[in-house]
């Protein structure tokens, strides 16, 4: 999508602090971190949110979680939280599916 911030980051049109990338995924540091470690993992394929995923996206969704685990291992994290916000009511502000990898502070429950 030409007007999508995360698509532009994935295409290299907007700089980001990239910590992981492969042909399907890109991970970069959040510019407004909510924890000492706050990394975003995005698919290179544009999906506006998790609800837009269809059965043919199952492999992509699995790769998203696997990439988050790789980033956590790369950062030496033994405890972390993964979050996917779906829709503005859940706090999604960029409408390109992305996973938040959060760590480095105690995480309360319930979240939010």
Helices and strands as residue ranges (DSSP letters): H 5-10, E 18-21, E 25-29, E 37-43, G 50-52, G 55-57, H 58-74, E 81-83, G 88-90, E 98-103
